[in-house]
Amino acid sequence: MQTSSDRHEYPAHWEADVVLRDGGTARVRPITVDDAERLVSFYEQVSDESKYYRFFAPYPRLSAKDVHRFTHHDFVDRVGLAATIGGEFIATVRYDRIGPGGTPASAPADEAEVAFLVQDAHQGRGVASALLEHIAAVARERGIRRFAAEVLPANTKMIKVFMDAGYTQKRSFEDGVVRLEFDLEPTDRSLAVQYAREHRAEARSVQRLLQPGSVAVVGTGRTPGGVGRSVLGNIRDAGYTGRLYAVNKAFATGLTDLDGVPARRSVRDIEGPVDLAVVTVPAEQVPEVVTECGEHGVQGLVVVSAGYADGGADGRERQRALVRQARTYGMRIIGPNAFGIINTSPEVRLNASLAPEMPRPGRIGLFAQSGAIGIALLSRLHRRGGGVTGVTGVSTFVSSGNRADVSGNDVLQYWYDDPRTDVALMYLESIGNPRKFTRLARRTAAAKPLVVVQGARHGGVAPQGHAVRATRLPHATVSALLRQAGVIRVDTITDLVDVGLLLARQPLPAGPRVAILGNSESLGLLTYDACLSEGLRPHPPRDLTTAASADDFHAALSRALADDTCDAVVVTAIPTVGEGPSGDGPSPLAEALRSAAAAVPAKPVLVVHVELGGLAEALSAAASTAPQPTAEAPGTPPPAEAPRTPPPAGTGAPTAPERPEGSEPREASAAGRRPTPAGTDSPPVAPAPGSGDGTRLIPAYPAAERAVRALAEAVSYAQWRRDAADPGKVPEYEDIDEKGAAEQIAGHLARGQGLTLGAAETCELLGRYGVEVHRALPAPGPDEAASAARAIGYPVALKATAPHLRHRADLGGVRLDLADEEQLRRAYAELTDLFGKPAELRPVVQGMAPRGVDTVVRAVIDPAAGAVLSFGLAGAATQLLGDTAHRLIPVTDRDATSLIRSIRTAPLLFGWRGSAPVDAPALEELLLRVSRLVDDHPEVVAVTLEPVVVAPHGLSVLGASVRLAPPPARDDLGPRTLPAY
């Protein structure tokens, strides 16, 4: 019998952590000879029924021979994997390679028999589905292309695991056994199934952290002050609805209560289950706490403690050990070095953070990798001080700290399903898995707005503690790809708040046409100019004059909203001379704007106010005709907004009065809240959306530029939503020789791991995908140049292709329209006189192409972001301005159409200043063919076509280069795994 060392070393790269259906984690790893006792113990805990389903007969215990067989693998023809929690097996899967007759075989046999066994206590958690993904990936790596499984008809759970996997299958029934055969090549359906399972599991894992039924704060100080005591007080004062415990091993033996909270010396001493532990002890004491939590069955940890990867090499290793230890017990971690988490749901009311006060409930989800930025965002949105600066509140808040485990991707999975979150705001300092983030962002943005500001854009390195894969793409390219995925990319925290407030409470505009009205001609003109700068289409501002009353504003806004040529309205307001509390002051104006906007709820309305604090206060307060809330007792949780299904364009429930503050945006509110009866703990109930008088909130901005910038982002996002409904298709071309290209690429790579193809090889490979490159013949001397020209036919071009002169016509290294041999020889002499010997110039002769616009097409496979197609005009000006557009591969026909129109110099392609428009369909087809080449053959890691001269009819590719290399590993096509630590 072979042992693990007979044929292959232990495959450590098969080890992985996975999130299960219920949000817990398990570790998947190969079974080795050292697992005999674990296997026996695991088998003893499996029910007789499950054993019968596995072996088709009563099988109460494993024999010594069975144990030897199931623990001795060669990791090629016989492989066993186990799912473990706490170091113990909870499930196993194995395959045995078989030949045509079902007998044991070796390669090149490409079929294997697969079998599972899941402990009864863990059935229904998605363990078998996760193991199937991993054993299938292992089998593909070992040259196995097909699995066979024999299952008893009564074993419906296991049949469902196989049938739901999404692979191409064949099913038969013989001798009382169901035989399933399925190919292991991933299909669109199998990937969709995998992504759906990943979504459910990761969303559930975050839900367990944000909606715990019980919380223990570990490290609560015995005296007031300190991090642990502060977090405990914040949870208690927020009105947390679950069970709360204070834990400190230094508590006196008889202490049972701390500030009204049950106190225990250890998590083990807590009588009931604990769903979440907030860890605030020093870093060196955390491992002991994690062990206690794991053994007690805690589901997740928020580690506030610092001293990990934020503290150097030793801290990084300490952080890795923390993650490994927590995952051993099936727990997920937020942090370490986290600011904490908040859930304002009235059913939870959790403020497990260092934020001293609970933010108001609302419709915005907030994620920040930086605690400082997180609290700044909370403060801007929901700062208290006798009032709140804005009535839009927070649904959930997560500060991930060092982001060792739970990341923005996980939170996106949760927000996608969360009915209480309409808008997602994220502050990111790094993106650990750009491929996955882009995929999740595209799906999320199709349902609700996702606004992102990225810090450390120009630092060149990830923040301390953030383990991220390197990308070679510049920040501008990454930003363009995020926008392609529907992400609203902004540059500052101020923009993040401005855009978030608009999207949370106003509908999406149907287009870029903007009406401007107000009582200041100058402010109207500033708003008009800002609209033009942001690419909007403003109507001429309507000046109501400084004598305008609230009724005048109401009438003007009503007319603007009723105008079919208007998609949004910006109202500008300044104080009038002599305006005071007794006249037509801010409150009547706010009521006038509110009532006019309520009559046409499908169009967004924004307000720009200058030195009109009363208006901001009124826009933040409930309408004067609505019931006002009664005063709340100290410590009473803030009122909540009723949960609702995310609308396409956030209209929502009104909230309570707000006090304006500084320069933050405000919102108009249409109605108040019912007062809470004295002595009750239940929060007031907000009116349902659209109830009462149909009012909505209007954001107000202290500067025209801020309001218009937010509106422009909303317009772009709305257009993306419309385009995303019909993303286009990747066309099929009958003349593509995919098989021939694959054979050619394999032949080239057999010569080396990475190489740039020669000119002839490049032309051959591109030609297989219908991309014809103009022939260029080398001209090492004037006689050779003349011979080349005769072969090509006059007129010709003479070009220097030395690296310092290539694609630099501005340096004079190109001579065009050479009509005969005499002109050619004269040009050759000029080039050599100017730039040196022919060996230094590397001159070539090429046939003249029809005149047109010079462009550049590039494709590159980035190890982090994936395959990217880029387009721009040729020349130094484009490089200097960075005027290049990008799309992720594979590119659809709609992507190609938008790509060539996305650059700022696009007018040059479409008849600028009377020139002839170029052949855009031919250019789009070229982009689609290059995209297909790179998508079909990931070994093509770089393609450059420069220049591509696009004429009014057709185009000419005058230069091309292709680089081949083994493709970067793609974890998005493999089995579900958590980032390795």
N, C-alpha and C positions, 0 to 999 in steps of 0.2 A: 504494500500500500504506500502510495506517495505521501509525503508530508508537504507542508507549505513551502519548504525550501527546495523541493525536488525540481520544480520547474520555474517558479516565479517568486520573486521577493514579495513580501507583504505589500499589497497595493494601498498605501496610505491615502492616496488621492481619492479613493472611494469613500472615505469617511465623510460624513456630512451631518449637519443638524437640519431638521425639518420642522415646520410648524404643522400641527395636526388640525383636524377639522374643528375641534373645540377650542383652539387657540393655544393649547399647550405645545411643548416641544418634545422631540425625541431625537436620539442620535442613531444614525444608521452607520454600520461598520461591518467589515468582513468578519466572518466567524473563523476562529483559529483553534489550534489544538489546546490552547489554554482555557477554552470556554466549556470544557466538559461538565464541570459542576454547575455552571450557570444554565446550561442546556437541560440538565436533569431537573434542576429546581424549577425552571420554566415549565417543563413538560408536566410536572406534578401539579401545577396550578391550572392546567387546561382541563376542561370538562370532558367527560367520557364521550359526549356527543361530538364535540369538536375533534377529538382524537379519531372517532369513527369516520367523520367526514374526510379527515386527512389520509387515513390508511385503508378505508373501505372495509374495516373489520374492527372488532373490539381490540384495543391495544393499550392496556392499562399502564404499561411502563416501557421505557426504552431499554433494550439489552445493551451489553457492553459493546457488541458489534455495531449496533445502531449508533451509539454515542461516538464511536470511532469514525464511522462513515460520515456522520453529520458534522464533525468538527475537523476532519482532515480533507482539505481541498487543495487543488493545484492552481486555483485562481485563473484557469483557462477553460478547461473542459468541465470542471466541477466547481461551482462557486456557491457559497452560502452567505447571506447577509442577515444581520439581526438588527431590530429596532430596540434600543435600550433606554430606560429611564432609571436614574439612580444607579447606573452600572448593571442593572438586571435586565434580562431579556423580557420583552413584552410581545414580540412577534419575530418570526423567522421566515425567510424565503430562500429557495435554492433552485439552481438549474443544473441539469446534467445534459451535456451534448449527446445527441443521438444520431444514428445513421438512418438510412431509408427504412429499415425494418424495426426501428425503435430500440436497437441495441446500443450500448455505449460506444461512442466514436470520438475521434479527434478531428481537428481541422484537416481538410477543407470542409467537412460537414458543417452546415450552417443552420441546423435546427437543434433546439434544446427543449427538454421537458421541464416545466416549472411547477412548483408547489409551494403553498403558503400554510402557515399555522399561526393564528393570532390568539393570544390569551383572552379568555371570555370577558374579563373585566375591562379590556381595552377594545373590544369590538364595537364598531360604530363610530370610532374616532378618526377614521380615514387612514389607519396605519397600513392596511394592505394596499390601498391605492398608492400611497407614497412609496412603499417598498417595490411595487410593480414598476414605477417610474425609474427607480434606481437600478433594479436588477436588469431592466431593459437597456439602460444606458451602458451597464457593464457588459451585457451580452453583445451589443453593437461594437463596443471597443474590442471584443475578443473575436469578432468576425461572425457572430451569430445573427442571422437575419429573420428568424422566425421562432416563435414559441408555440409549444403544444401543451395543453393541460387537460387532464381527465378529472371530471367533477361529478359527484353524485347528484342526481336531479333535485334531491331535497336540500342540497347545500346552495340555496338561492342567494345568500349573501355573497359567496365567492363567485358564482356565475355573474352576478351583477357587477362585481369589481372588474371582471374581464370585459363584459359587454359594454360597460360605460367608459372604458379607457379611451375609445376613439380610434383604435387601430383598425386596419382592414382585416376582417375576420371571416372564418368559415366554421360553421357549427354542424355537428353530426351527432347521432345517437345510436349506440350499438352496445349490446350486452348489458343494458341497464346503466350505462355510463354516458354522460355528455362529454363529447370531445370537442375542444375549442382549439382552433389554430389561428394565429394572427401574426401578420408581418410587424416587425419592430421599427420600420422606417416611420419617422414622425409624419403625420398628416395634418392638414389644416384642422381637422376635427379633434385629433389627439392633442394638438397644441391649445386649441380653444378649451378643451376639457381641463387641461393642466392649468391654464391661466385662471379658469373659473374656480378650481379648487384652491389655487394659491390665493385668490382674492378672498374667498370665504374664510380660509384659515387665518390669514394675516389680519383681516378686518376683525375677526373674532378675538384674536390675541390682543389687539389694542382695546377692543371693547371690554375685555376682562380687566384691563388696567384702569380704564376711565369710568367704569360702572361697577366698582367693587361693592359687595355686600358688607364687608368688614375691612377695617384698616388698622394696622399696628404701626405706630411711630417708634422705631427702635433707635435709642440714643437720646431719649427725652431727659433733659437735665433735671436734677433734683431741685435746683433753684431757678427762679425766673431768669430769662435771657438765654442766649445760645440758640443754635440752629434748630435742634430737635424740639425744644420747648416752643419756639416760634411756630414751627410747622404744626405742632399739636394744637396750639391756640388758633391758628388760621383755619384748620379743619373744623374745630369745635365751633368757632364763631360764625362760620359760613352756614351752619345749620345742617351739617352732614346727616343724611337720613339713615345711614347704616350704623354698625357697631364700631366703636373707636376704642383703641387701647394704647396706653403709654407703656413702653418697655424700656427698662434699664437694669442691667445686672447689678448695679450699685444701689438699687432701692433697698431700704430697710426691709427686713423679713416680714414685718407685719403691715407694711404699707399696701393698701388696696385701692387707694383713690388719689388722683393727682388733678387738681383743678376741675373736679367733677367728672374726671375720666377714669375708668378702671385702670389700675396700675399693676404691672406684672414684672417680675425679674427676668423672664425669658419668654420668647414666643411659645416655647413648649408648654408654658404654664397657662396659656390661654385655653379656656375650656372648649370653645367652639372653633369652627374653621376660620381661617384668615385668608382673605382673597388678595390683599395688597399689603406689602410692607414698605414703609418709607424709611430708608436707612440713612442715618445721620451720624453714625459713629466714625471715629478716625479710620483711615484707610486700612491700617494694620489690623483692626478688629473686625473688618467686614467679612473675611472668610468664615469666621466663627458664626456670625449672624446668618450668612447665606446657608450654612449647614443646618442651623436651627430652623430656618424658614423652609428649606427643602424637606426636611424630615417631618415638619408639621403640615406639609401640603399647601404651602402658600403658592398662589398662582403667578404672582409677578412682583417685581421690585422697582421702586424708584430710588435710585442711589444718588443722594445729594452730596455725599462725601466727595472731597477733592483728593488730589495726590495721586492721580493715575497718569494717563498718557499726557495730561497737561503738565506733568512734572518731570519729564525726561525719560531716558531709556528704562530705568528701573520701574517707573510708573507705567510705561507701556506694557512691560511684561506683567506687572500686577493687574493691569486692565485685561489682558488676555486671559490670565488665570481666573479673574472674576467672571468673565463671560463663559468660559468653559465650565466652571463650577456651577453657575446658575443653570446652564442648559442641561447639565447632568441631571438636575431635578425637574426638568421640564418647565422652568420659569423663564420669562422674558424680562429684560431690563430696560428701563429708561435711565440714561446716564452712562457712566457716573458723571459727577460734576454738574448735575442737572439742577435747574431752577425749580422744577416741579411740574405738576399737572393740575388742570382745573376743569371741572365739568359743572356748568351752571344749570343743568336740567333740574327741575323742581323735584324729580324723583331721586336725585343723587345729591346735589349741592356739595360737591367736593372741591375744596381748595387745598390740595396737598402740595403747596408751593410756599415760597418765601414772600409771595405777594401779600402784604398786610391786610388787604381787603378784597372781598369777592367782587369780581366785575359783574356788571348787570347782564342778565340773560339776554341772548340775542341770536342772530342768525349767522355770525361770522366765526369760522374756525381759524385758529391761529397756531402756527408752528414756527418755532425759532430754535436754531441751533445755539444761539447765544442767549444766556440768561439776561444779560444787560439789555440787549435789543428787545427781548421778549417783554420785559417789564416796561420798557419805553413804549412799546406798542400798546400794551394794556393801559398805560397811563394816558396816552394820547386819545385812545378810544373811550376810556371809561374812568378817567380820573375823578375822584370824589373830593369835595371841599364845600360842603353845603349844597352840593348839586353835582350833576354829572355833565361832562362837556358834550356828550353826544348820546342820542337815544338808541343808536345801534349797538347792541351788546355782543357778547361772545357766547358761542355754544360750547366750545371746548378749546383748551389751550394746552400745548405740549412744548416744553423746553427740553430738548434732547441732550444738552450738554455735550459730552464727548462722542455721543452717538455710537456707542460700542455695539449696541444691539438694535433696539427699535429706532427706525429712521423715518425720514419724511415719506418714503415709499409706503411704509406700513400705515402711517397716519392717513395718507391719501386713500388707501384701501378702505379704511374705516369711514372717512368723510363721504366717500362715494355713496354709501348706503345710508348715511345718517340723515334722517328726515329733519333734524334740527339745524343742519348746516346748509346754508344756501350759497355762501361764498367762502372760498378757502384762501387765506393769506399765508405766505410762507417766506421766512427769512432764512436763506441758505448760505452757508459759507463753503460748502463743498457738496458735490453730487457723487455719492459712492458708486452708483450703478446707473450711468446715464441712459443706457438702452432701456432698462426697466422703467426709470423715471419718465422717459419720453412716452413709453407705451401707456403707463398709468395716467400720465398727464393728459394724453389725447382722449382717453376714455372719460376721465373726470370732467375735462373742459367741455365735452359734448353734453354734459348734464348740468354743470354748475360752474361759474367762473373760478379760475385758479390764477391768483396774482402772486408773482414771485419777484423778490429783490434778492440779488446775489451779492454777498460781501466777499472780500478778498479776491476781487476780480483780477487785480493786477499784481497781486503779491507773488505769484509764481509758485507758491507752495500751499498745501492744505493747512488749515489751522491745526495746532497741536491737538493730538488725540483723535483726529479724524483719519481713519484708514481709507484711502480712496485710490482707485486705479488711475494711472497717469493718462492724460489725453494730450495729443499733439495739436489739437485744434485750438486756434485762437479764441479768445472770449467772444468776439463778435460772431464767429461761426456758431459757437454753442448757443448764443442768444437767438440767432436766426433759426436754429433747429428747434429750440423751445417754442418759438412763436409758431413754427409750422405745426407743432403739436397742440396749438391752441392756448399755450401759456401766455398770460398777459405779463410781459417782462417790463418792469419799471426799475429805475436807477436809485431811488432814494426811499427812505422810510416814510417821508412825507407823501410821496406819490402812492406808496402802498396803502396808506390810510385813506387818501383822497379817492382813489379808484375803488377801494373796498366799500367805502360809505355809499358811493353812487350805485354800485352794482347790487348792494344789499337791499336797497329800498326803491330803486327806480327800474322801469322796464328797459329792455335793450332797444336802442334806436333802430329804426328800419333802414336808415341810410345816413349820409353825411350832411344833409341839408339842415342848417341851423338858423332859427329865427332869434333875433336879439332885440330886446326892448328894455327900456328903463328911463329913469329921470335924469340921466347925465349923458350928454352927447359925447363927451370925452371918454368916459368909461365904456360906452358902447363901441366907440372906435377902437379902443384898446382890445376889447373882446373880439371885434371883427378881425383885427390884425392877428390876434392869437389863433383864431380859427384857421385863417389862411396858412399860418406857419405850421399848423398841425395837420394840414391836408384836408380840412373840412371845407364845406361849401356854404359859407354864411350868406344869409340875406342881408341887404343893407340895414344897419341898425335903425330901429324906430325910437325916436326921442320923444318921450312923453312930457318933457320939460320938468323943471324943478317944482312946478306948481301942481304936478299930478297927485291925485288923491288915491286912496286905496281902491275906490270904485274904478278909477281910470286904469289902474294896474290890472284889476280883475277883467275889465272889458278887453284890454289889449292882449292879455294872456289867453283869454278865451278865443279871440279871433286867430291868434297865432296857432293855437293847438288845433283849431278847426281847419286850418289851411292844409290842403293835401300836398302842397309842395314843401312842407316843413316836417322834419323828422324829430327835432328836439328844440327846446327853447331855453335860452339863457336869459335870466332876468337880472338886470343890474340896478342897484339902488344906492343912493347917497342920501344923507339927511337934508331936509329942506330948511330954509331959514325960519327960525322961530318955532321949529318943531318941538313939541313938548308932550308931556303925559296927557294933557287935556285935549290935544288935537288929534289929527289923523296920524298917530304915531305908529311905531312898529307893530303893535299887536293887531290893529285893524288891517295893516298891510299883509301881515302873515296870514291872517284869516282869509283875505281876499285871494292871495296866491294859492292857498290850500284849496279853497272851494273851486277855483277855476281849474286847477290841475286835476281835481277829483272827477270833474265832468268828462275828461278825456284821459282815462288811465293808461292808454297804450303808448303814450309819448313821454319821454323823460323831461323833467324840468329841473334846472339848476339855478341857484341864486348866487350872484356876486355882490357882496356888500362891502362898502368902504366907510369906516368910521360910523357904523350904524349898529352899535352893540345891542341896542334894544331889539332890532330886527333879529339878530342872531339868537337872542334870548327867546323871542317869540317863536322863532322857527324851531327851537329846541323844546318848547313847552307844548302842553296840550292846548287844543283850540279853546278859546274862551267860552264857547258854548257847550263844551263837554264837561262831564263830571270830573272834579279834581280829586286826587288821592288824598287820603288822610295821612297824618304824620305816622311814621312807623316807629315802633319802639327800638331802642338801640339793640343791635345784634340780629334784628329780624332780617331774614334773607331778602334780597331784592326781588321784585315781582318778575315772573317769567313770561316769556312769550309762548303761546300755544304752538306745539309742534305742528308742522305741516309738510306736505310734499313739496320738494323744491320746484319752483316755477321756472319757466324758461327765462324769465326776466324779473327777478326779485321784487315783487310787490308784497307787502307784509303787514303785520299787525302793528298798530300804534302802541306807544308806550308812554311812560310818565313824564312829567315836566323835567326839564334839564336846565342847568345854569350854564351860560356860555362862558368860555374861558379862552383868552388869548386869541391865537390865530388858527385854532383848529376848526375844521369844517363842522357845520351844524346841520340839523335836519328839522324840517317842519313836521309836526305831529298833528294828526287829525282828531284824535280823541283821547280822553283820559282813561283811567282804570277805575274799576269799582273799588270802593274803600274796603279794606280788610277789617272784619269785626275785631274789636278789641279782645285781647286775650287768646286769639287763635294763632296757630303756627302756620296755617296754610297760606300760600302766597295769593295775591289777587290774580284773577283770571283775566287775561287780555282779550279784547274782542277779537273774534275770528277775522281773518283777512276778508275784506269786502263787506263786512257787516256794518251795521250802524249807518253812518252817512257816507260810507265809501271813501274815507279819507286815506291819504298816504303821506309818507315822509318826504320832505324836500331837502336835499343837502345844500348847505350854504357855505361859500368859500370866501376868504378874505382877499383873494387876488384873482383877476380874470384868467391869468395864465394857468393857475392851478385848476380852476374849474374846467377850462377848455381842454387841458391835457388829460384830465380824467374822462371827459366826454369823448375825446379822440380815441382813447383806449377802449372805451365801451363800443364805439362805432366799429373799430377794427375787430374786436372780439365777436360782435354780432355778425359781421361779414364772414368771419371764420366759421361760425356756427352754421350759417347758411351753406357755405361751401362744403363743410364736413358732412352735410346730409347727402351729398353726391360727390364722393371723393374721386370719382373717375375710375379708370381701369388701366391695368398694365397690358398694352396691346401685344398680340402675337404677330410675329413676322415669319412668313413661310420660308423666306430665303436664309434664315439663321441656321447655321450648321453647329448646333450645340455639341454634338458628339465629336465632330472633328476638332473643335476648339479644345474640348477636354483632353483628347489624345495628344494634341500639340502641346498643351500646357504640361501634361504629365511628362512628356519627353524632355521638355526644357528643364523641369525641376529635377529630373533624374541626374542632371549635370551639376546641381548645386542647390543649396537651401534658399538662395535669393539672388536674382540676377535681373539686369535690365536688358531687354531684348534688343537685338540689332535692328537696323532699319528694315531689312527684308522680312525678318521674322515678325516685326511689329505690323507691317502692312499685311502679312498673311493672316495673322490672328484677327486683326480688326476687320479684314475682308470677310472672314467667316460670319461676322455679325452685320454685314452690309455697310460697313464704314470704309469707303475708298479713300486712300491717301494719295495725293498727287506724287507721281514719281519724281525723285530727286537723285541725280547721278553725281558721284564724286568727280571732282575736277582738280587733281593734284598738280596740273600744269595747263598752260593755255591750249596745247594741242588736244589734251584730253577733254578740256572744256568745249572745244569746237566739235569734237566727235560726239560728245553727249548732246550738244544742241542739235546736231544733224539727226541724231536718233530720236529726239523728242519732237523737234520741229519748232521753227521760229514763229513768233517771238518767244524769248526766254527771259528768265531772271537769273542773276548770278548772286549767290548769297555766301557770306562767311558764317560758318556754323561753330566757330570756336566759342567756348562757354561765355567769354566776356563780351562777345558780339552777337550771340544768338538772340533773336527776337528783339534786337535793339536797332531798329531802322534809323532811329534818331542819331546814332553814332556814325552812320554812313557806310555800314557794312553790307548794303544791299544795292544792286543796280537792276532796274526794271525795264521792261519793254525793249530789250535788245533785239533789234530786227534782223541783224545779219552777223556774219562771222567777224566782220571788221569792227562793229560796235562791241561785240563780245570780247575780242582781244584787247581793245582799248580799255574797256571796263576792268578786265582782269589785271592789266598793268597798273591801273589807278589803285585798285585795292591793295595790291602787293606793295606799291610805293607808299601807301598811307599806313598800312597796318603790319607789314612784315612779310615773311616768307610764306608760301602756300602751306607748308606743314603747320605753321602757327595759325593760319586762317581757317583751314579745313573748308575750302570753297566747294559748293555744289551748284549744279545747273538744274533748273526746274522750269517746266512750262508755265507760261503766264495763265493766271486764272481770271475769270471775269471780275471786274471791279465791284467792290461792295464794302461792307463794314467788317473790320477785323475783330474777331471775338476769340475767347479762350474757353475751352471746356475741360474740366478736370474731374476726376473721381479718385477718392482715396478711402482706404479702410482704416479707420481709427480704432485702436484696441479697446477704447472705452465707449465711444459713441456709436461705432459701427460704420457702415459704408455711407459716404456722403458725396453727392454730386454738386459741383459748383460751376457757375457761369458768370462771365463778365466780358466787357470789351477789352481788347488788347491795348497795351500801351502803358507808359509810365504814369499817366494821370490816374488811370484806374487803380494801379497799385498804390499810388500815393494816397488816394482818397479811400481806399479799401472798399471800392464799389463793386462788390461781388455778392451774388445771391447763392443760397445753398438749399438743398433738399435732401432728405434721407432717402436712400435707395431701399426698395424699388420705387421708382418714380412712376406715377400714373400720368395719363394724358393731361389731366387737369393740372397736375404739378408742373409738368413741362411748360404748359401755357403760362402759368403764373410765374415760373422761374425767370423766363426771359423778360418779363414785364416788371420784375421786382427791383431791378437795379435803377439807380437814379439817372443813368445815362440811357435808359431804354428809349426815350424819344428819338435818338439817333437811328434806331432800327425801324421806326414807323413814320418816316417822312418828315423829319424835323427840318424846318426852314426850306421847304420845297423840294427836299431830296426824295428820291424814289424809295418807297418802303421796301424792306428786304423780304425774302421768302421765309416768313415765320414758320409755316408748316414744315418746311424742310429742316429748319433749325430744331424745331421741337422733335421731329423724328430722329435726328442725330442724337439728341439728349436721351431719348427713350432707348435707342440702341446701345449706347454706352452704359446706361443703367442696367439693361438686361445682361450685358457682358459681365459686369461686376457682380450682379446678383446671382447669375448662374454659376459663376466661377470665382469663389472667394479667394482663390490663389492669385487672382489679378488684384494686387494690393494698391496699384496706382496707375492711372491713365492720364495722360496730358495730350490734348489736341490744341496746338498753337502754332500759327494762327489758323482759325477757321474763318475764311472770307465768305460772308453771306451776301449774295447778290440779289437783285430783284427776282431772279429766277434761278433757283438752285444755290448750292454752296460748294466750297472747295476746302478740303482739309490739306493744308500745306505742310504741316509738321506734326509728328506724333511720337510718343514714347510710352512704353508699357513696362511695368516692373512686376515680376512674379516672386512670390514667396509663400511658404506655408501659411495658411490663414490664421489670424489670431483666434484663440479659443473663444467660443460663444456659449456663455452659460445660460443665455435666454432660451436656447433650444434644448438644453439638458434637463435633468430632473430638478424638481424644486429643492432649493437649498437655502439656508441662511448664510450670510457672509462668513467665511472661514476665519477662525481665530486660533 
